[in-house]
């Protein structure tokens, strides 16, 4: 019996073993100065995305043992580390090289994505290819950059090293393997090798790569989403059920229209079946029978424009895109139903349809909490914010408001919300300055901030911050 217990305990210990290291303030500096590349996940225990990432992180840590170190930091416990590395949302992943230099990880979040990224970073910046290995190489990567040279090219290797975080590089050095390509040429292979564009290897190469690495219509996902954001041009989203016959006709129609707007609008498609929250975010229905559908999102302002026609109708789609490009259509707004009344016991509920009317009133100072219903920090802040609303209820020109930022649109150009909760004050006055609140998130701390920064602060001079404070709730 004793042998069984010892054996069972050993099996259990092995099952519970993890190759992910727990990072704390005490050991963090040692971890990021290791002999390997270090990836650090800052997470919150209540975060759904973090829970999804956890098993992928574990698998990747095991596969990369000896090649890279994977660390997890509970940012709700290690608050000092979270602030030091400017963690504003969960999960946030940072990369540290052998010297401890940091960069942001913007790749995919499956174990395969993480392993591929690390191996790309850990080995040579460019892979030697032949005519026989080229096809598999380009199929494996959404975008591949391949140089064709007669012999090794040190300058191309240097260029690949400088840009390896963003692109996957290969090189062909035997003329017999060029397969129709010219020497001293760089080819950008897109859509897993289905499309390609070429250019000479010169000083304009990076500009060319950035412009040509996006197809007319590309599938968007975790591995390339950040690249599309960095283009800073509107995103035309098409949502599909990839298994539906009509999807291919819709892709063909959008591809045909997209060619006229290269460099002006990024046209992308995504499985609305796999990611139903994305069409919902853009104000589109999200059931399989609703696809294909389409909307344009302006990245700077957050404005959205919904196409209400048949996506596979080239003529209708062309007319709509032209109307958008010429400013002939108005943006749609994602919004919950506006409550009646807006304000109860001094606390105002803001929604997409009421936001501009209430917040941009020049006579009012408006303190706004942007929250997510699932956010643990938001739930902790809620009673304090409610207490603040009650305290300021008698101030005629000061509003304390909350908005569910996951269900309602708001002007993202004015309110940069990267995590929850985020608090801003829009001051009264013609210029209406917008100030980020970064102080003590207690009722007293927020009230003191209003007394210092609100244009109408004189209306709060008799408000006592100590009485009825709900900070202990």
N, C-alpha and C positions, 0 to 999 in steps of 0.2 A: 504493500500500500504506500509506504514511504517513497519507494522508487517512482511510483506513478505520480505522486504529488510533486516530486522534484522535477520529473520530466515535463509535467504539465506546466509548472511554473516557468521552466526554461522556454517552452514553446510560446507561452503567453508573453514572456519578456521579449522574445524575438519578434512576435507579431506587433508588439507595441513600439518596437525600436523605430526611430525616425532619423533620416539623414538630414532633416531640416534643423538648423541650429536656432535656438531661441535667443534673440538679441535683447540685451538690456543696456541701460546706461553704463553699467559697470564693465561690460565686456565688448561694447560696440567698437571702440577704436581699435582693439586688437583684431576683431573680425574683419574689418574692412582693409586692414594692412596685411592680409594673408598673402601666400605665394600664388593664389589663384584669383580669377575673376570672382567678385562677390555680388550676388543679387539679393537685395533686401526688400521684403514685402512688409509694408506698414499696413496693419489691418485693424478692424474693430470687431469684437466677438459677435455683435448683433448684425453685422453687415451681410446681406444676402449674397452679394457679389464675392465677398471674401470667403464665404462658406463654399461657393462653387469653385473658387480657385484652389482651396486648400488641398484636395486630393491630387490635383494637377501639379501643384507645387511639390508635394511629397514625391510623386513619381519622377518628376524632373530632377529633384535632388538626388535620388538614387541613381538615375541614369548618368548624372554628371559628376558622380563621386570621383574625386581626384582631378577633375577638370575645372569645376567651379564650385563655389560654396553658396548654398541657398539659406537665407536667414529669414526668420519672421519676427516682427516686432509688434506687440500689442500697443498701438499708439494711444489707446485710452488709459493704459497703465504707465507707459513710458512717455509721458506728456512732453518732457524736455526734448527728447529725441524728435518727436513729431514736429515741434515748433522749430527746432534747429534745421530740419530738412524740409521745412515749409510744406508739410503734409496737409492738404486741404480737402481731401476726399479719400474714400476707401474702395478697393485697395489701391495704394500708391506703390510703385516699384521703382527702386533706384539701383543704378549699377555703379560699382566701385572697382576701378582697375587695381593693379598690384601696388600702385603708389598711393592709393586712396582717393584718386580723383573721381568725382561723381558726375554722372549723367543720368537723364531720365530714360526709363525703359518704356517704349511705346509699342512694343510688338504684341503678338497674339498671346492669349492666356491659357492655351492648352499646353500639356506637357511637351507635345511635339514641337509647338511653336517656340517654347522656351529653350528646348534642347538644340533646335536648329540655330537659334540666335546665338547661343553660347558657343557652339562649335564654329560658327562663322566668325565670331570674335576671337576665338582662342587659336585657330589655325592660321594659315596664310590668308592674307586678305584677298587673294585671287587664286582660283583653282585652274590647274593645267588641264586642258581639254584636247580631245581629238575629234575627228569626224564621227567616230563611233560613240563617244560619250556625250557629245554636245546635246543631242535630243533629250536624253534623260535629265541632263542638268537644267535645261530651260523648262522642261515640263514640271520639274520639282518646285520651281520658284515662280511666283506670280510675275515678278520682273527680274530679268537677268541682264547684266551688262557684260558683253564679251568683246575683248580686243583681239584683233587679228594682226599679228606681227611676224616678220621673218626673223625669228630668234627672240630671246628674252628682252623685255623692254622695261628698264628700271623706272622710267618716268610713269608708265602706266601702273606699275606695282605701287609706286608712291601715291599716285592718285587714288588707287583702290584702298590703300591703307587709310587715307584721309577721309574717305566716304563710306567705309565699311559698315558703319552703324545704320546707314540708310539704304544701301543697295548690296546685292550679291554679285560678285565679280568673277569672271573667268577669262582665260586667255588661250589662244591657239597660236602655236609658234612654228608649225610645219606647213609650208605652202601646199603640200599634198592634202592637208586637212581643211583647207579654206572653203572648199565646197561652194565656189562661186563668189565668195566675198573677196574684197580687195585688201591688199596689205595696207597697214597703218590706218585701218578703219575700225571704228567701235560700233557695235550693233546693240541696240536696245530691244530685247525680246520681251513682249508683253503677253498677258493672258496665257501664262504657262506655255509660251512658245508659239501661240497661235498667230501672233502679229509681230512685226519687227520694223524698225527704222534704223538707218545707219547714218554715220557722220564721220568726218575725219577726226583723228586724234590731235586736237589743238587746244588753245586756251579757252575756247567757247564750249568745250565738251560738257561741263557741268550744267551750263544753261540749257544745252540741248537735251541732256538726260532728264532734267527736271520738267521740261516742256513735253518731251515725247514719251515719258514713262507712264503717262496716263492714256488709256485707250479712249476711243470715242464714247463707248459705253462700257464701264468696268464693274465687276462685282466688288462691292465694298465689304470690308470686314475688319476685325480687330487688328490684323497685321498691317493694314494700309490706311485706316481711318485717319490717323494723325497726319499722314502725308497729304490727304485731301484737305484737311483743315488748314495746313500750312500754305495751300495755294491761295487762300483768302478770296476765293470767288464763289458765287452761289452754287449750291449743290442741288441738282435735279434728281430727286429720289424716285425710282420706280420699284414698287413692291410686287413680288411675284409669288405664285405657287409654282415652284420649279417643275413639279410633276404634271402640271396642266398643259394640254396641247397648245392653248392660246399664248402661252408664255413666249414661245419662240417667235411668233408673229409680232408680239409687242416689242421684243428685243430688236427685231429687224427694223421696225418703224422708228423707234427711238434712235437707233444707230444712224439711220438715214438723216434724221433731223439734226442730230448732235454735231455732225461735221461742220455745219455753218457757224457753230458757236465755240470752236476750239479756242481754249485760253480765256473764254469769257464765262462759261458755265461748265461745271463738272457734271456729267451725266453718269449716274451709278444705279445699280440694281441690287436688291437684297431680298432674301426669302422672307416674306411677311409671315409665312407659316412658322418659321424658326424664331423670328424676332418680332412678334406681334406688337410689342411695346413701341417699336419705331414708327409704324404708320399711325398709331394712336397719338404719339408725340406731335406728329405733323397734322393732326386733325383729320385723318383718314380712317375709314372702317378697316377692321383687321381680321375678318373671317375669311377662310380660304375662298369662298364664293365671291368675295369682294375684289379679288386680285384678277388682273393687274390694275393698279391705280398709281397715281403720281402726284407729287407736289414739289415745289421749289422752296428751298430754305436759304435765306440770306444769312451768312455766318456772322457778319458784323452786327446787324440789327436784331437778328432772331426772327425777322418777319417771314411768314410762310404764305405760299400761293398754291391753292389746290386746283388741279385740273379735273374738270367734271365730265369730260368726254370719254370716248373710247380710245385707250392708249394705242391700240394697233391701227388707228385711223391716221395715216400720215398727214393728210390735208388738215384735219382738225387740230392735230398736235402742232403742226407747223404754225398755224394761225395763232394758237395760244402762246407758244414760245415767243412769237414776234410781238404779241401784245404785252407780254411780260417785259421783254427787252426794251420796248419803247415806253414803258411806264404807264400803260393803258389799263392795267387791272390793279385792284386794291388787295392788300394782304388780308388773309383770314386770321382769326384769333381763336386759339384754344382756350376755353374757359369753362369753369364750373358754373352752375346756376348762381346768379347774384342773390345774396340773402336779402330779406326785407324784415327789419332794417339792416343796414350795413354794420351799424355799431351797437353793441350790447355791453352795458356796464363799462364803457370807456374803451373797449377793445373792438377794433374794426377788422372785419373779414374782407380781404381784398381778393378779387378774382380777375381773370383776364379781361373781361368786358368792362370792369369798373376801374382798373388800375390807373390808366392815364387820367381819367376824370378826377379821381380822388388825389392821387399822388402829385400830379403836376399843377394843382391849385396853388397859384402864387401867394395866396394869403396864408397858407398852411405849412407848418413844419410837420413832416411825416416820418416817423421812425418805423421801419419795416423789418420784420423777421421773415426771411425766406427759409422755408422748412420743407422736410419730406416726412410723410406720415410714418415711415418705417424707421426713422432716425432716432436712436436712443438719446443722443444729446438734445435733440429737439424736444423730446418728451420731458426731459429734465428741465428744460428752459421754460416750457409752456406755463406752469403756474406762476413763475416769476414775471413773465411777460404779461400774463393776465392781471397780476397784482399791479404792474406798472400802468396798465390801461385804466384800472380803477382809480389809481392815485391821480392820474392826469385828466380824468373825465371832465373836470370843471374848466379845463383850459380850452377855450373856444377855438383857438387856432393851432392847437397841437393834436396830432393824430398818432395813435399807436396802433399799427396794423400788422396782420399776419397774412401770408399767402402761401398756399401749397404750390411750391415751384415745380413739382412734378406733374401737375394737372392744369396749370394756367400759364399763359404766355405773359411776358413782361419785357420791356426794352433792355435787351442784353447789352447793348452798347453803353448804357448808363449804369447798369447794375451787373457787375461781374460776379456771378455766383458759381463758385467752383466746388463748394462743399456745403454741408448743412450742420447747424444753422448758420446763415450769414445775415448780418444785420447792417442796414444802411440808414442814414438820416438824409432826407431830402429837405434842405432848408427852404423856408419861405423867402419870397423875394423874386424879382424879375430874372436874376441870374440862376436862382434855384440850385445852388451848389449841392453836390452829393458827396457825403462823407461816410467812409467805412467806420463802423464801430468795432474797435479791437480791445475794449477795456474789460473790466470785471463784469461778467454776465450774471450779476445779482440785480435785484430790483433797485437797490440803492445805487449800484454802479451805473446802471442805465439811466436812472433819474438824474444822477449827477452829470452825466454826459449831456442830457437834454438841457439842464440848467446852464451848462457851459457853452453849448454849441447852437441851440435853437435860436432862431431869430426872434421868436416870441417868448423867450425864456422868462420875461417878467411875469407871465401868466402862471409861473410855477413857484414864485417866491414864497408863497405860504404853504407849499406842499412839503410835508414832513416825510423824509425818506425812511425813517425808522419804524413808524407805526404800521402794523399790518403787513410787514414784509413776509412774503411766502418762500423765502430762500431755503427754509428747512424742509419744504415739501418734497 
